[in-house]
Amino acid sequence: MLSIALASVLLTSTSPLTDELVLVSGKVMEVERVTSETYKEVVYKTLGGSDGRKSADQIQAITHDTGSPLLDDYVQAIELLDAGDFQQAIVILEEVLKDDRLIGKARYGWVQQHALYQIARAYFSMGEVKTVAETVDRLLKVVPDTFFYGVALKLKAEALSLAGSNAEARKVFEQLSADVARLGLPERWEREAELGQILLDGALKGPALERKLAQLVEKNRGAHPTVASRANVEIGNSMIQQGDFAGAEQFFRRIIDSGQADDRTMAAAYSGVGDCAYQRGLVAADSGEASAGEAFKEAFLAHWRVITMHKDVVTQVPRSLYFAAMSFHRRGDEEDRARALQLAGYAGRHYPNSPWTAKVYEDLSIRR
């Protein structure tokens, strides 16, 4: 029997006793303490006490030691984010930002930018896209050299695009590209901006879009493999749109197996695998084939992995909740449909303003 216990231990987290750097390669480095983190570089003390530094574009994430009692509220907020209680997490993080025991103190210099970025992510999860843009602007004003500079602008662009403001989203990517030269951001962000502009170009579809993306893959394969992997994900998505589910699934699985994808790209690749299985299930169901049920099960498992193992990818989780719920619904028996309603209810509680939540309620005929 498939378990969909939403309080799964997979949704829990523990705090390290040291600081940790998660590299783009996936390697995790334990360090004594990160002393500075900007969009250019991260400076740290090694466990042996020597100084170290890495270019920011080599680092996917930074996790700080949160063992101090002064950080209890921050830790509580992060736990609430993990549990999907975004509104309460925002309330607590805003209080953390007023705590003069932390803000402005060198030892906790990282707290301000991390808290503001987490607030932006929480608003995105809640579907408050206008407030996402405002919070990103606030972050860049308060911490102009923030480590999150590039990823925060990408989040702002995605929020604007979801709100139907593609022209404004393109301006954000233009800003990101210009800031590579103006501020000295790592070149990776110019390539990310180029990918973002391609995906916002409504005139590019089908083979024309795939050719453009393939060019970007070749351009970035060596120096910027995470950008290349993201472009490959979008090629797979284009193949799905054209009905080539088998070819798209092979594309997604190569990305997963490559080991050169960041958390967001891995989530998108697993989502793509789930989409392919879901489409196979629809085709089999239309033909009355018994394999439909197994295909929908595969679709659920792939999307469930996104929900549980890549829960920090706030741009992807509501979508995967939709397809996980619909996969159960399509399996057809009473127990599976009850699970679909359970997942829809979870989406409604935690992502009430997401268009994917509205869609799952509509498709399952649930009154809100």
Steps between C-alpha positions, in 0.01 A plus 500: 500500500630846413553722803425869475558588866548872473682510831768274360842506658619608158359842579707544815843655522783525747743782567872446450750572777729646235431715198459313171557592138307303238697522178346501154651154453288377792796460735442625854790678673500538877677816614556654840319820406398701195628850567369675187260414219440727202402456137871490414649262755457312826774530761533246781718345767579134440468241774876520526484874567643625171333755274316386190294660226297387203334682213128533574405329174664180628260488796141385484402562863636605839377355828601667825541359849178598675582356841506835681189577709498841330397320180210303648240721330679471166513121536130491586421702187698264277322202657166668427607552138587131477158414640326730252383762753626790290295779657618431855857455377488848346370650825788350697764589241384862505551498878847351453584792271420738788723317750796728571681211668540354149462771239813708462713257698798358310455145633146490366551714193349226285161504672358809329546386143396141573184613679399740221559237232293246695219755531504547121483123451214472747300766316564316173369178655187685611444641151554859618698583188487879535643473851776269370621781274479753783692273737775436246535875448520538877773236523712663230462840667588380851777257396612623154779242472288208622602146412139456381520783245461290186263237632280768661466690171409171328232443762367851438490439124316170544248664734433775248461245221250299706306822553481543122755785493743350248621842391597584858660157541714564190615829653616314809706262288640800312602648836663172604699486175608864532606451861756240393697782336391781734561325832725211409250221562627159390450436127260219585228758560530642149445148369204451737353828378542386140311179577227695677454729199475203264227340712304826507510534122151393398601485133740210567324164496561139404813425294601869488499518880688171530771620259544820701521304824741247349731787403488622859582149625814484284599853600484417872581129522859552612515812716138516619358144517206600721380745234544230235297256711218750541493561125486123449198482732323754282583298188333203669198714587475609136510136390208427734304782338556331165390160629843333503465357850754218461767734364430761768525244780841387375608863501386552860662179623834598343484826694430313824784256435749772399566626852538853358165647595414725792204436729255696289602325178480157665148585617407605147650181354307275742189705425564435130528126561169519686340695215609239248357217711177696550460550125569129442226426751252725320572331166469152654178593680345630179583166338367301793841349576575355843842670500336835572494440874870421514585808292302723738680338793836586339378855444402534866835368623700741284294802608498382863878506489485867401257574785709325766862502385503837321257691717724809494426542129196714569442564130441129438324347801140626442514369144617159620223494759251546217637210295545276805133556590380449144708182468313350794168626364564342161575160659133495568416300812340652807813485717716669237246777449496561874878543484458745214265708715749487788775637277269768362415601855868527585552723196206714605633548853861572408485646147156667498583759234689277259334457159577128534289485815212667320540252217498189721189626680328560168604167347393307810176704531587618852317802634724758669 
